[in-house]
């Protein structure tokens, strides 16, 4: 498809290719989100459901990584140590 045909199809006269791409992604993000949520509920296998659900959770809450786990463990251990040393 020629650039002029794409411009007619997607609008954005005077936009650069990068601006047009970003605008199209922004405009269609709700549809992409809906498609991922549909996979969470209706995918044909559990692995796809889990991957879609994990993607949603990671995007909303942020991925849980080793650093997060290590920080939580350190806080827990500090609390145990404080209790052992008589803190209330």
C-alpha positions in Angstrom: 0.0 0.0 0.0 1.4 3.4 -0.9 1.9 6.1 1.7 -0.9 8.2 0.3 -3.3 5.3 0.6 -2.3 4.7 4.2 -2.7 8.4 5.0 -6.2 8.4 3.4 -7.1 5.2 5.4 -5.7 6.3 8.7 -5.8 10.1 8.5 -3.1 12.1 10.1 -2.2 14.3 7.1 1.2 15.9 7.9 2.1 13.3 10.6 5.4 11.6 10.5 5.3 7.8 10.4 6.3 7.7 14.0 3.5 10.1 15.0 1.0 8.2 13.0 2.1 4.9 14.6 1.8 6.3 18.1 -1.6 7.8 17.4 -2.9 4.5 16.0 -1.6 2.6 19.0 -3.2 5.1 21.4 -6.5 4.9 19.5 -6.5 1.1 19.5 -5.1 0.3 22.9 -8.6 -0.2 24.4 -9.3 -2.9 21.8 -6.0 -4.6 22.5 -6.7 -4.5 26.2 -10.2 -6.0 25.6 -8.6 -8.8 23.5 -6.2 -9.7 26.2 -9.0 -9.7 28.8 -11.0 -11.9 26.5 -8.1 -14.4 26.4 -8.0 -14.4 30.2 -11.7 -15.6 30.2 -12.1 -17.6 27.0 -8.7 -18.9 25.8 -8.8 -22.5 24.7 -6.1 -23.7 27.1 -5.0 -22.8 30.6 -1.5 -21.8 29.7 -2.8 -19.0 27.4 -5.2 -17.9 30.1 -2.4 -17.8 32.7 0.0 -15.9 30.4 -2.7 -13.3 29.6 -3.6 -12.9 33.2 0.0 -12.6 34.2 0.5 -9.9 31.5 -2.5 -7.9 32.9 -1.3 -8.2 36.5 2.3 -7.2 35.5 1.0 -4.2 33.6 -1.2 -3.0 36.4 0.9 -3.9 39.4 4.4 -4.2 37.9 6.3 -7.5 37.6 7.4 -9.1 40.8 11.1 -9.7 40.6 13.9 -11.1 42.7 14.6 -7.6 44.1 11.0 -7.3 45.4 11.1 -10.8 47.0 14.5 -10.1 48.6 13.2 -6.8 50.0 10.1 -8.4 51.4 12.2 -11.2 53.0 14.6 -8.6 54.5 11.7 -6.7 56.0 10.3 -9.9 57.4 13.6 -10.9 59.0 14.1 -7.5 60.5 10.7 -7.8 62.1 11.5 -11.2 63.5 14.9 -9.9 64.8 13.2 -6.9 66.5 10.7 -9.3 68.2 13.6 -11.5 69.3 15.3 -8.5 70.8 12.2 -7.6 72.9 10.6 -5.0 70.6 6.8 -4.8 70.8 
